[in-house]
Amino acid sequence: MRARRSLFACLALLAINAIICGPLFTVEYLDDFQSNEGFFIAMGKFLRDWWPHVAWFPWFDGGMPFENTYLPLTGALVAMVSWIGRWSPAHAYHIVMALAYSLAPVFLFLFAKDVSGRFAPSFTAALLWSILSPGVLIPRLAQDLHTLWGLRRLRNIVFWGEGPHNVALCLLPAALWLMARYLKRPSPHRFGAAGLAVAAVMLTNAFGILTIAISAGILLLAWPQFDRPRVAATGGLLLAGYLVICRFLPPSEIRLLAASSQVSGGDFRYTFRILLLAAALLAVLAGLAAISRRWRDPMLQFAAVFSACFGGVVVVSLWDVNLLPQALRYHIEMEAGLCLVAAFAGARLGKWVPSWVVHDAAILSLVAISWIVWRDCGFARRLIQPADIARSAPFRQASFAAAHLHGQRIMVAGESQWWFNLFADNSQLSGGFEPTAPNWVQQVAVYTIDTGQNAGAQDGPISVLWLKAFGCGAIVVPGPGSADYYHPVRNPGKFDGLLPLAWREAGDSIYQVPLRSVSLAHVVPASALVANRPVHGLDVAEVRRYVAALEDPALPPASLAWDNPTHGRITAAVNPPNVLSVQVTYDPGWRATSRGQALAVGRDALGFIVIHPRCSGVCAIDLEFDGGFPRRAELAISLTAVVTLLGLALFGRRSQVGHLLTVPGSDSRPDAGLSKQIRSDP
């Protein structure tokens, strides 16, 4: 009977959320091009079209290892749904988002019910999260929503394109549910299932990693028996999850992300003031955790500390103090916690209310819920507006590039950069995720071209110099009349008269950059390479020398043809002391061979590949990205972790190693809510 009731509750929650976000299941392109969802759709398209040659991603930021693009779960789901259903990547992406949106409250219900053992408040919390948005109590969030009856989660997906964050939020309660089941009654198969769920949350994005780690700690604090074995068990689950994803988030990537995220999208570097407020928030959370233990209600305790934690991070960010990078974005976690608090605190207060009042309130609530769902559906249908993609600026710009600039690298400034590679395969100078961009000089070049900071009258010439240095054959510039949301180029007129205009429409312009060769491989003297990394975007003395060598007609040309993203062939006549400069981001995983012999591969100070051929005359050189030994080792660790956890999850019930994964003192009775266990203990 209880199982049927829970199943009915899950289906009801799924149906309510699916009805609200219904148009997402069928829409292909949304009329919200300021959203960066095109970035994640492009990842899915790339994985679908180029698997298994996906170790190198050539489309963004001058090329990068695939793990530098973004954590891959959302892109992989898009690729699979697109391939299975024969849908376009854009349609597949919105199906994935609609499913994540619809399933999140279901998993929240299962988590709350398993920990509390109580059906009514668990269902109420999930229902509140489905139909209301507590974030509207914060003026800045209400202003962005434009209404008090909107849904932040849906706005977050549709307008701001926070797809991976919402996938993480969907999987978070599922992972916490499985963690709670393991901590309550440990067994190998429960460890395997929980470890895989933790890894799935981590594999979505950096928000997912921080949220699952913080949430696991809060769950541990709310546990009736807080002891070393359970701390070790929780740490083991988090470690197992990380081992699964270490191929996509190696320690080197963590260091890069930790450093870059401090200055990406704002200044989030820690100051004494921030550390002081962080210490104050930790003290408040510790006090709240201590007080809430007296309630003898683990779910209410978890909800109170969880919502206070993320709510505190969000509220403090309104004063321009970011305890975490981009702290305001954690408001969707805060909302889930507030709904849990409202439901479980209301259940405690309900004990003091006469039964007839509860009965009448329940009837009135059904009417109110129906009205709210109707309002939510109206909000969703106003928000989810399909686009005629053929008339959009990103499509028209990419179509022109595909037809007239085939194979050339392009800098796409503005919102179109995230959508460009859905319609054209040209490599971009920009377009990627800034915190994990592997080439610092590339970021400097983009910033200099966009802002022209301190360049004065040399703004245009220096921008053109950087475009040539990075092999860009064109640049897309949103002008004053453009509908672009960002207008990143502060002086869009600086290219007029300096570069030939190739295309202009509705305020957007494409300027062609004259290049001696559109190939990204060039024969240059070794002395022309940039030896010292530019200090800033105006430090271009060595860059001028390098560009002069690229334009020297006395040097032989070099061609570069790609078989797939990880393998290309260079043909050139190279005689010492000349070398091959390849305007692709260097990585130790690149290998070059000629006639079966390995060639020396290095880098210059611009971050480009430099090849030293050992042949005279015309050479045919194979350039291949194999990742190198560290990535193969990381892949072996990840595969071993996946196979181990999967084996435990599927066959752990019959395993003879259960004692290795058992928490001493854990409850061996059939599953029951922790609250019930507390009440039954002496």
Helices and strands as residue ranges (DSSP letters): H 2-20, G 22-25, H 37-50, E 56-57, E 64-65, G 66-68, H 73-85, H 89-116, H 119-131, G 134-137, H 139-145, H 152-158, H 163-184, H 188-202, H 206-222, H 228-245, H 251-260, H 272-292, G 293-295, H 298-317, G 327-330, H 331-350, H 355-383, G 389-391, H 393-404, E 409-412, G 415-418, G 420-422, G 434-436, H 440-451, G 456-458, H 459-469, E 472-478, G 492-495, E 501-505, E 508-512, E 521-525, G 526-528, H 541-550, E 558-564, E 567-573, E 578-585, E 590-594, E 597-603, E 608-612, E 618-625, H 628-651, G 652-654, G 658-661, H 674-680
